[in-house]
Amino acid sequence: MKIKAERPSIEFEYEFEDGATAVFKYSAPTTKQIDRSFEIPDEDRKGRLDHTKEVLIDCISGDMADKSRMIEELMENGNIYEFKVQLDIALGKHRESLQRG
């Protein structure tokens, strides 16, 4: 049996407010990113929110200009935390489908 470290990921298309679209890849957080979230005290809400944004930004890959534009648009006119939840749900469904074969 051969096993290798591999982060599950999904591709998604984002539609900007002007109707333009871009394709990105969202990868599951790494062990280090998850461990870091447990190091932030519960009472440090700002630190937890900042870490959540950092992890999301780090886990998305694609054209850097499009990525920056998407993040800015989500911060100004959307909800970046809800967006992360949507991506995590889609990634979870993808993982389930892989496990079922």
N, CA, C and O atoms as a Tinker XYZ file with bonds, in Angstrom:
   404  protein
     1  N      0.844000   -1.174000    0.000000    73     2
     2  CA     0.000000    0.000000    0.000000    64     1     3
     3  C      0.886000    1.233000    0.000000    63     2     4     5
     4  O      1.835000    1.319000    0.779000    81     3
     5  N      0.584000    2.176000   -0.860000    73     3     6
     6  CA     1.343000    3.425000   -0.932000    64     5     7
     7  C      0.416000    4.570000   -0.522000    63     6     8     9
     8  O     -0.701000    4.695000   -1.026000    81     7
     9  N      0.895000    5.388000    0.389000    73     7    10
    10  CA     0.127000    6.546000    0.852000    64     9    11
    11  C      1.017000    7.775000    0.710000    63    10    12    13
    12  O      2.213000    7.725000    0.999000    81    11
    13  N      0.429000    8.867000    0.266000    73    11    14
    14  CA     1.192000   10.108000    0.201000    64    13    15
    15  C      0.342000   11.249000    0.749000    63    14    16    17
    16  O     -0.888000   11.195000    0.746000    81    15
    17  N      1.033000   12.277000    1.217000    73    15    18
    18  CA     0.338000   13.446000    1.744000    64    17    19
    19  C     -0.277000   14.204000    0.575000    63    18    20    21
    20  O      0.418000   14.636000   -0.345000    81    19
    21  N     -1.566000   14.351000    0.633000    73    19    22
    22  CA    -2.264000   15.037000   -0.448000    64    21    23
    23  C     -3.440000   15.813000    0.131000    63    22    24    25
    24  O     -4.282000   15.258000    0.836000    81    23
    25  N     -3.480000   17.089000   -0.176000    73    23    26
    26  CA    -4.573000   17.934000    0.314000    64    25    27
    27  C     -5.756000   17.835000   -0.633000    63    26    28    29
    28  O     -5.616000   18.085000   -1.830000    81    27
    29  N     -6.913000   17.476000   -0.111000    73    27    30
    30  CA    -8.106000   17.479000   -0.961000    64    29    31
    31  C     -8.371000   18.902000   -1.452000    63    30    32    33
    32  O     -8.116000   19.870000   -0.736000    81    31
    33  N     -8.877000   19.019000   -2.658000    73    31    34
    34  CA    -9.164000   20.336000   -3.207000    64    33    35
    35  C    -10.317000   20.264000   -4.189000    63    34    36    37
    36  O    -10.668000   19.198000   -4.695000    81    35
    37  N    -10.893000   21.422000   -4.443000    73    35    38
    38  CA   -11.963000   21.553000   -5.433000    64    37    39
    39  C    -11.666000   22.781000   -6.285000    63    38    40    41
    40  O    -10.991000   23.711000   -5.845000    81    39
    41  N    -12.170000   22.769000   -7.486000    73    39    42
    42  CA   -12.127000   23.965000   -8.322000    64    41    43
    43  C    -13.490000   24.629000   -8.238000    63    42    44    45
    44  O    -14.518000   23.959000   -8.140000    81    43
    45  N    -13.483000   25.957000   -8.278000    73    43    46
    46  CA   -14.745000   26.678000   -8.285000    64    45    47
    47  C    -14.616000   27.900000   -9.172000    63    46    48    49
    48  O    -13.527000   28.438000   -9.378000    81    47
    49  N    -15.746000   28.318000   -9.687000    73    47    50
    50  CA   -15.801000   29.508000  -10.523000    64    49    51
    51  C    -16.446000   30.618000   -9.705000    63    50    52    53
    52  O    -17.502000   30.419000   -9.104000    81    51
    53  N    -15.819000   31.771000   -9.683000    73    51    54
    54  CA   -16.349000   32.923000   -8.959000    64    53    55
    55  C    -16.839000   33.944000   -9.971000    63    54    56    57
    56  O    -16.153000   34.251000  -10.946000    81    55
    57  N    -18.040000   34.467000   -9.728000    73    55    58
    58  CA   -18.583000   35.511000  -10.597000    64    57    59
    59  C    -18.464000   36.844000   -9.882000    63    58    60    61
    60  O    -19.028000   37.044000   -8.806000    81    59
    61  N    -17.725000   37.746000  -10.496000    73    59    62
    62  CA   -17.554000   39.088000   -9.947000    64    61    63
    63  C    -18.829000   39.894000  -10.164000    63    62    64    65
    64  O    -19.688000   39.519000  -10.962000    81    63
    65  N    -18.938000   40.998000   -9.446000    73    63    66
    66  CA   -20.126000   41.848000   -9.534000    64    65    67
    67  C    -20.367000   42.361000  -10.946000    63    66    68    69
    68  O    -21.513000   42.612000  -11.320000    81    67
    69  N    -19.307000   42.522000  -11.740000    73    67    70
    70  CA   -19.474000   43.018000  -13.111000    64    69    71
    71  C    -19.804000   41.905000  -14.110000    63    70    72    73
    72  O    -19.918000   42.160000  -15.309000    81    71
    73  N    -19.959000   40.669000  -13.616000    73    71    74
    74  CA   -20.317000   39.548000  -14.468000    64    73    75
    75  C    -19.134000   38.744000  -14.966000    63    74    76    77
    76  O    -19.322000   37.641000  -15.479000    81    75
    77  N    -17.922000   39.259000  -14.831000    73    75    78
    78  CA   -16.725000   38.506000  -15.216000    64    77    79
    79  C    -16.571000   37.306000  -14.281000    63    78    80    81
    80  O    -17.051000   37.334000  -13.148000    81    79
    81  N    -15.910000   36.266000  -14.750000    73    79    82
    82  CA   -15.701000   35.084000  -13.925000    64    81    83
    83  C    -14.221000   34.697000  -13.909000    63    82    84    85
    84  O    -13.457000   35.073000  -14.799000    81    83
    85  N    -13.836000   33.949000  -12.892000    73    83    86
    86  CA   -12.482000   33.413000  -12.775000    64    85    87
    87  C    -12.570000   32.063000  -12.077000    63    86    88    89
    88  O    -13.453000   31.839000  -11.250000    81    87
    89  N    -11.654000   31.173000  -12.414000    73    87    90
    90  CA   -11.618000   29.838000  -11.815000    64    89    91
    91  C    -10.490000   29.793000  -10.789000    63    90    92    93
    92  O     -9.378000   30.261000  -11.036000    81    91
    93  N    -10.806000   29.221000   -9.636000    73    91    94
    94  CA    -9.860000   29.087000   -8.544000    64    93    95
    95  C     -9.867000   27.650000   -8.034000    63    94    96    97
    96  O    -10.757000   26.859000   -8.345000    81    95
    97  N     -8.848000   27.343000   -7.243000    73    95    98
    98  CA    -8.760000   26.048000   -6.568000    64    97    99
    99  C     -8.752000   26.317000   -5.071000    63    98   100   101
   100  O     -8.010000   27.173000   -4.589000    81    99
   101  N     -9.581000   25.582000   -4.339000    73    99   102
   102  CA    -9.628000   25.698000   -2.881000    64   101   103
   103  C     -9.142000   24.379000   -2.302000    63   102   104   105
   104  O     -9.733000   23.326000   -2.542000    81   103
   105  N     -8.051000   24.447000   -1.531000    73   103   106
   106  CA    -7.474000   23.261000   -0.911000    64   105   107
   107  C     -7.797000   23.238000    0.571000    63   106   108   109
   108  O     -7.935000   24.284000    1.206000    81   107
   109  N     -7.915000   22.033000    1.118000    73   107   110
   110  CA    -8.170000   21.888000    2.549000    64   109   111
   111  C     -7.017000   22.506000    3.338000    63   110   112   113
   112  O     -5.872000   22.474000    2.887000    81   111
   113  N     -7.307000   23.060000    4.500000    73   111   114
   114  CA    -6.244000   23.625000    5.333000    64   113   115
   115  C     -5.215000   22.554000    5.717000    63   114   116   117
   116  O     -5.529000   21.366000    5.798000    81   115
   117  N     -3.993000   23.005000    5.949000    73   115   118
   118  CA    -2.929000   22.098000    6.380000    64   117   119
   119  C     -3.023000   21.866000    7.886000    63   118   120   121
   120  O     -3.749000   22.564000    8.593000    81   119
   121  N     -2.282000   20.882000    8.356000    73   119   122
   122  CA    -2.232000   20.607000    9.790000    64   121   123
   123  C     -1.736000   21.828000   10.550000    63   122   124   125
   124  O     -2.272000   22.162000   11.606000    81   123
   125  N     -0.708000   22.502000   10.014000    73   123   126
   126  CA    -0.171000   23.690000   10.688000    64   125   127
   127  C     -1.229000   24.787000   10.807000    63   126   128   129
   128  O     -1.329000   25.443000   11.844000    81   127
   129  N     -2.011000   24.986000    9.760000    73   127   130
   130  CA    -3.053000   26.015000    9.799000    64   129   131
   131  C     -4.122000   25.664000   10.833000    63   130   132   133
   132  O     -4.591000   26.534000   11.568000    81   131
   133  N     -4.497000   24.408000   10.886000    73   131   134
   134  CA    -5.507000   23.972000   11.858000    64   133   135
   135  C     -4.962000   24.093000   13.280000    63   134   136   137
   136  O     -5.636000   24.608000   14.172000    81   135
   137  N     -3.734000   23.611000   13.478000    73   135   138
   138  CA    -3.124000   23.699000   14.815000    64   137   139
   139  C     -3.037000   25.143000   15.292000    63   138   140   141
   140  O     -3.294000   25.433000   16.461000    81   139
   141  N     -2.677000   26.040000   14.394000    73   139   142
   142  CA    -2.563000   27.465000   14.746000    64   141   143
   143  C     -3.892000   28.003000   15.256000    63   142   144   145
   144  O     -3.914000   28.827000   16.170000    81   143
   145  N     -4.994000   27.550000   14.680000    73   143   146
   146  CA    -6.310000   28.050000   15.106000    64   145   147
   147  C     -6.601000   27.684000   16.560000    63   146   148   149
   148  O     -7.319000   28.407000   17.250000    81   147
   149  N     -6.047000   26.564000   17.028000    73   147   150
   150  CA    -6.260000   26.157000   18.418000    64   149   151
   151  C     -5.344000   26.894000   19.380000    63   150   152   153
   152  O     -5.566000   26.873000   20.590000    81   151
   153  N     -4.315000   27.546000   18.851000    73   151   154
   154  CA    -3.400000   28.317000   19.696000    64   153   155
   155  C     -3.945000   29.704000   20.022000    63   154   156   157
   156  O     -3.450000   30.364000   20.936000    81   155
   157  N     -4.947000   30.144000   19.291000    73   155   158
   158  CA    -5.528000   31.467000   19.514000    64   157   159
   159  C     -6.575000   31.353000   20.619000    63   158   160   161
   160  O     -7.517000   30.570000   20.494000    81   159
   161  N     -6.425000   32.116000   21.690000    73   159   162
   162  CA    -7.385000   32.022000   22.797000    64   161   163
   163  C     -8.818000   32.335000   22.339000    63   162   164   165
   164  O     -9.036000   33.186000   21.477000    81   163
   165  N     -9.770000   31.640000   22.927000    73   163   166
   166  CA   -11.184000   31.832000   22.572000    64   165   167
   167  C    -11.616000   33.287000   22.717000    63   166   168   169
   168  O    -12.428000   33.779000   21.934000    81   167
   169  N    -11.073000   33.972000   23.719000    73   167   170
   170  CA   -11.488000   35.355000   23.956000    64   169   171
   171  C    -10.896000   36.333000   22.941000    63   170   172   173
   172  O    -11.319000   37.487000   22.878000    81   171
   173  N     -9.926000   35.885000   22.152000    73   171   174
   174  CA    -9.321000   36.735000   21.117000    64   173   175
   175  C    -10.118000   36.589000   19.815000    63   174   176   177
   176  O     -9.658000   35.978000   18.850000    81   175
   177  N    -11.302000   37.156000   19.816000    73   175   178
   178  CA   -12.200000   37.013000   18.648000    64   177   179
   179  C    -11.597000   37.628000   17.392000    63   178   180   181
   180  O    -11.697000   37.047000   16.311000    81   179
   181  N    -10.982000   38.779000   17.520000    73   179   182
   182  CA   -10.367000   39.426000   16.352000    64   181   183
   183  C     -9.252000   38.548000   15.782000    63   182   184   185
   184  O     -9.139000   38.392000   14.566000    81   183
   185  N     -8.437000   37.982000   16.657000    73   183   186
   186  CA    -7.373000   37.091000   16.223000    64   185   187
   187  C     -7.919000   35.867000   15.502000    63   186   188   189
   188  O     -7.348000   35.420000   14.507000    81   187
   189  N     -9.021000   35.328000   16.003000    73   187   190
   190  CA    -9.646000   34.157000   15.369000    64   189   191
   191  C    -10.195000   34.524000   13.991000    63   190   192   193
   192  O    -10.023000   33.771000   13.032000    81   191
   193  N    -10.853000   35.674000   13.891000    73   191   194
   194  CA   -11.399000   36.109000   12.604000    64   193   195
   195  C    -10.276000   36.375000   11.603000    63   194   196   197
   196  O    -10.369000   35.978000   10.441000    81   195
   197  N     -9.224000   37.044000   12.052000    73   195   198
   198  CA    -8.087000   37.321000   11.170000    64   197   199
   199  C     -7.460000   36.020000   10.679000    63   198   200   201
   200  O     -7.109000   35.898000    9.505000    81   199
   201  N     -7.320000   35.050000   11.580000    73   199   202
   202  CA    -6.735000   33.761000   11.196000    64   201   203
   203  C     -7.618000   33.048000   10.167000    63   202   204   205
   204  O     -7.106000   32.450000    9.221000    81   203
   205  N     -8.921000   33.110000   10.346000    73   203   206
   206  CA    -9.846000   32.485000    9.397000    64   205   207
   207  C     -9.663000   33.084000    8.009000    63   206   208   209
   208  O     -9.627000   32.353000    7.019000    81   207
   209  N     -9.546000   34.411000    7.927000    73   207   210
   210  CA    -9.323000   35.069000    6.632000    64   209   211
   211  C     -7.977000   34.652000    6.037000    63   210   212   213
   212  O     -7.881000   34.378000    4.841000    81   211
   213  N     -6.942000   34.607000    6.874000    73   211   214
   214  CA    -5.612000   34.218000    6.390000    64   213   215
   215  C     -5.624000   32.801000    5.821000    63   214   216   217
   216  O     -5.055000   32.551000    4.758000    81   215
   217  N     -6.269000   31.880000    6.526000    73   215   218
   218  CA    -6.336000   30.494000    6.057000    64   217   219
   219  C     -7.082000   30.424000    4.739000    63   218   220   221
   220  O     -6.635000   29.747000    3.813000    81   219
   221  N     -8.203000   31.106000    4.638000    73   219   222
   222  CA    -8.958000   31.104000    3.388000    64   221   223
   223  C     -8.101000   31.611000    2.241000    63   222   224   225
   224  O     -8.033000   30.983000    1.184000    81   223
   225  N     -7.451000   32.739000    2.448000    73   223   226
   226  CA    -6.631000   33.337000    1.391000    64   225   227
   227  C     -5.488000   32.398000    1.008000    63   226   228   229
   228  O     -5.175000   32.257000   -0.174000    81   227
   229  N     -4.865000   31.761000    1.992000    73   227   230
   230  CA    -3.766000   30.829000    1.717000    64   229   231
   231  C     -4.235000   29.564000    0.992000    63   230   232   233
   232  O     -3.479000   28.976000    0.219000    81   231
   233  N     -5.461000   29.153000    1.237000    73   231   234
   234  CA    -5.969000   27.892000    0.666000    64   233   235
   235  C     -6.551000   28.070000   -0.738000    63   234   236   237
   236  O     -6.883000   27.084000   -1.396000    81   235
   237  N     -6.676000   29.304000   -1.196000    73   235   238
   238  CA    -7.184000   29.556000   -2.543000    64   237   239
   239  C     -6.013000   29.838000   -3.462000    63   238   240   241
   240  O     -5.141000   30.647000   -3.146000    81   239
   241  N     -6.000000   29.163000   -4.601000    73   239   242
   242  CA    -4.966000   29.438000   -5.595000    64   241   243
   243  C     -5.636000   29.768000   -6.922000    63   242   244   245
   244  O     -6.757000   29.345000   -7.204000    81   243
   245  N     -4.925000   30.519000   -7.709000    73   243   246
   246  CA    -5.415000   30.970000   -9.007000    64   245   247
   247  C     -4.667000   32.231000   -9.392000    63   246   248   249
   248  O     -3.681000   32.597000   -8.752000    81   247
   249  N     -5.127000   32.885000  -10.421000    73   247   250
   250  CA    -4.510000   34.130000  -10.860000    64   249   251
   251  C     -4.502000   35.117000   -9.693000    63   250   252   253
   252  O     -5.542000   35.386000   -9.093000    81   251
   253  N     -3.334000   35.650000   -9.379000    73   251   254
   254  CA    -3.182000   36.518000   -8.205000    64   253   255
   255  C     -4.020000   37.790000   -8.297000    63   254   256   257
   256  O     -4.595000   38.224000   -7.299000    81   255
   257  N     -4.094000   38.392000   -9.482000    73   255   258
   258  CA    -4.888000   39.615000   -9.636000    64   257   259
   259  C     -6.367000   39.306000   -9.417000    63   258   260   261
   260  O     -7.066000   40.064000   -8.744000    81   259
   261  N     -6.845000   38.199000   -9.979000    73   259   262
   262  CA    -8.246000   37.807000   -9.790000    64   261   263
   263  C     -8.518000   37.460000   -8.334000    63   262   264   265
   264  O     -9.570000   37.800000   -7.792000    81   263
   265  N     -7.563000   36.782000   -7.703000    73   263   266
   266  CA    -7.726000   36.407000   -6.299000    64   265   267
   267  C     -7.830000   37.662000   -5.430000    63   266   268   269
   268  O     -8.708000   37.751000   -4.572000    81   267
   269  N     -6.953000   38.613000   -5.645000    73   267   270
   270  CA    -6.992000   39.868000   -4.881000    64   269   271
   271  C     -8.312000   40.596000   -5.101000    63   270   272   273
   272  O     -8.912000   41.120000   -4.162000    81   271
   273  N     -8.749000   40.619000   -6.337000    73   271   274
   274  CA   -10.020000   41.281000   -6.666000    64   273   275
   275  C    -11.188000   40.583000   -5.969000    63   274   276   277
   276  O    -12.075000   41.246000   -5.431000    81   275
   277  N    -11.192000   39.246000   -5.977000    73   275   278
   278  CA   -12.265000   38.491000   -5.329000    64   277   279
   279  C    -12.283000   38.756000   -3.824000    63   278   280   281
   280  O    -13.341000   39.012000   -3.248000    81   279
   281  N    -11.107000   38.695000   -3.186000    73   279   282
   282  CA   -11.036000   38.917000   -1.739000    64   281   283
   283  C    -11.520000   40.321000   -1.393000    63   282   284   285
   284  O    -12.284000   40.502000   -0.445000    81   283
   285  N    -11.079000   41.303000   -2.156000    73   283   286
   286  CA   -11.513000   42.684000   -1.915000    64   285   287
   287  C    -13.025000   42.810000   -2.073000    63   286   288   289
   288  O    -13.685000   43.460000   -1.262000    81   287
   289  N    -13.572000   42.189000   -3.118000    73   287   290
   290  CA   -15.012000   42.246000   -3.346000    64   289   291
   291  C    -15.777000   41.570000   -2.201000    63   290   292   293
   292  O    -16.805000   42.078000   -1.754000    81   291
   293  N    -15.278000   40.440000   -1.736000    73   291   294
   294  CA   -15.934000   39.748000   -0.613000    64   293   295
   295  C    -15.859000   40.583000    0.666000    63   294   296   297
   296  O    -16.817000   40.626000    1.439000    81   295
   297  N    -14.733000   41.240000    0.887000    73   295   298
   298  CA   -14.570000   42.048000    2.095000    64   297   299
   299  C    -15.474000   43.283000    2.072000    63   298   300   301
   300  O    -16.022000   43.677000    3.101000    81   299
   301  N    -15.625000   43.884000    0.903000    73   299   302
   302  CA   -16.395000   45.121000    0.785000    64   301   303
   303  C    -17.891000   44.897000    0.614000    63   302   304   305
   304  O    -18.698000   45.639000    1.173000    81   303
   305  N    -18.263000   43.884000   -0.151000    73   303   306
   306  CA   -19.668000   43.733000   -0.540000    64   305   307
   307  C    -20.271000   42.371000   -0.226000    63   306   308   309
   308  O    -21.415000   42.101000   -0.590000    81   307
   309  N    -19.524000   41.526000    0.436000    73   307   310
   310  CA   -20.013000   40.182000    0.735000    64   309   311
   311  C    -19.697000   39.813000    2.170000    63   310   312   313
   312  O    -19.531000   40.675000    3.033000    81   311
   313  N    -19.620000   38.519000    2.403000    73   311   314
   314  CA   -19.282000   38.000000    3.722000    64   313   315
   315  C    -18.240000   36.911000    3.516000    63   314   316   317
   316  O    -18.573000   35.785000    3.145000    81   315
   317  N    -16.995000   37.245000    3.755000    73   315   318
   318  CA   -15.898000   36.314000    3.501000    64   317   319
   319  C    -15.995000   35.073000    4.379000    63   318   320   321
   320  O    -15.543000   33.999000    3.980000    81   319
   321  N    -16.573000   35.202000    5.558000    73   319   322
   322  CA   -16.711000   34.054000    6.456000    64   321   323
   323  C    -17.757000   33.073000    5.917000    63   322   324   325
   324  O    -17.554000   31.860000    5.960000    81   323
   325  N    -18.857000   33.593000    5.419000    73   323   326
   326  CA   -19.888000   32.742000    4.813000    64   325   327
   327  C    -19.341000   32.080000    3.551000    63   326   328   329
   328  O    -19.648000   30.921000    3.272000    81   327
   329  N    -18.543000   32.804000    2.801000    73   327   330
   330  CA   -17.924000   32.268000    1.600000    64   329   331
   331  C    -17.038000   31.070000    1.944000    63   330   332   333
   332  O    -17.064000   30.056000    1.246000    81   331
   333  N    -16.252000   31.187000    3.023000    73   331   334
   334  CA   -15.407000   30.073000    3.462000    64   333   335
   335  C    -16.260000   28.878000    3.856000    63   334   336   337
   336  O    -15.912000   27.739000    3.543000    81   335
   337  N    -17.363000   29.120000    4.533000    73   335   338
   338  CA   -18.267000   28.032000    4.921000    64   337   339
   339  C    -18.782000   27.316000    3.669000    63   338   340   341
   340  O    -18.822000   26.086000    3.635000    81   339
   341  N    -19.175000   28.071000    2.645000    73   339   342
   342  CA   -19.660000   27.466000    1.401000    64   341   343
   343  C    -18.575000   26.601000    0.755000    63   342   344   345
   344  O    -18.857000   25.499000    0.285000    81   343
   345  N    -17.357000   27.091000    0.734000    73   343   346
   346  CA   -16.257000   26.305000    0.158000    64   345   347
   347  C    -15.981000   25.051000    0.987000    63   346   348   349
   348  O    -15.730000   23.985000    0.425000    81   347
   349  N    -16.026000   25.166000    2.313000    73   347   350
   350  CA   -15.799000   24.004000    3.168000    64   349   351
   351  C    -16.883000   22.947000    2.968000    63   350   352   353
   352  O    -16.588000   21.752000    2.965000    81   351
   353  N    -18.121000   23.373000    2.801000    73   351   354
   354  CA   -19.216000   22.437000    2.547000    64   353   355
   355  C    -19.003000   21.724000    1.215000    63   354   356   357
   356  O    -19.156000   20.506000    1.127000    81   355
   357  N    -18.652000   22.483000    0.185000    73   355   358
   358  CA   -18.406000   21.883000   -1.137000    64   357   359
   359  C    -17.226000   20.918000   -1.077000    63   358   360   361
   360  O    -17.270000   19.856000   -1.698000    81   359
   361  N    -16.179000   21.265000   -0.346000    73   359   362
   362  CA   -15.027000   20.385000   -0.206000    64   361   363
   363  C    -15.415000   19.109000    0.544000    63   362   364   365
   364  O    -14.973000   18.017000    0.188000    81   363
   365  N    -16.231000   19.249000    1.570000    73   363   366
   366  CA   -16.712000   18.081000    2.319000    64   365   367
   367  C    -17.519000   17.136000    1.440000    63   366   368   369
   368  O    -17.357000   15.919000    1.518000    81   367
   369  N    -18.382000   17.692000    0.609000    73   367   370
   370  CA   -19.162000   16.860000   -0.307000    64   369   371
   371  C    -18.260000   16.146000   -1.305000    63   370   372   373
   372  O    -18.494000   14.988000   -1.650000    81   371
   373  N    -17.228000   16.848000   -1.764000    73   371   374
   374  CA   -16.277000   16.246000   -2.699000    64   373   375
   375  C    -15.532000   15.081000   -2.022000    63   374   376   377
   376  O    -15.347000   14.025000   -2.627000    81   375
   377  N    -15.115000   15.278000   -0.790000    73   375   378
   378  CA   -14.432000   14.211000   -0.037000    64   377   379
   379  C    -15.337000   12.994000    0.115000    63   378   380   381
   380  O    -14.894000   11.861000   -0.073000    81   379
   381  N    -16.599000   13.225000    0.452000    73   379   382
   382  CA   -17.555000   12.126000    0.608000    64   381   383
   383  C    -17.701000   11.339000   -0.683000    63   382   384   385
   384  O    -17.730000   10.109000   -0.667000    81   383
   385  N    -17.793000   12.046000   -1.797000    73   383   386
   386  CA   -17.954000   11.357000   -3.088000    64   385   387
   387  C    -16.713000   10.530000   -3.430000    63   386   388   389
   388  O    -16.834000    9.471000   -4.047000    81   387
   389  N    -15.521000   10.997000   -3.039000    73   387   390
   390  CA   -14.296000   10.234000   -3.275000    64   389   391
   391  C    -14.254000    8.976000   -2.424000    63   390   392   393
   392  O    -13.790000    7.929000   -2.873000    81   391
   393  N    -14.740000    9.083000   -1.192000    73   391   394
   394  CA   -14.736000    7.940000   -0.277000    64   393   395
   395  C    -15.729000    6.859000   -0.730000    63   394   396   397
   396  O    -15.493000    5.666000   -0.541000    81   395
   397  N    -16.834000    7.296000   -1.327000    73   395   398
   398  CA   -17.830000    6.323000   -1.817000    64   397   399
   399  C    -17.346000    5.632000   -3.076000    63   398   400   401
   400  O    -17.788000    4.536000   -3.419000    81   399
   401  N    -16.415000    6.311000   -3.766000    73   399   402
   402  CA   -15.850000    5.705000   -4.975000    64   401   403
   403  C    -16.703000    5.954000   -6.126000    63   402   404
   404  O    -16.388000    5.519000   -7.234000    81   403
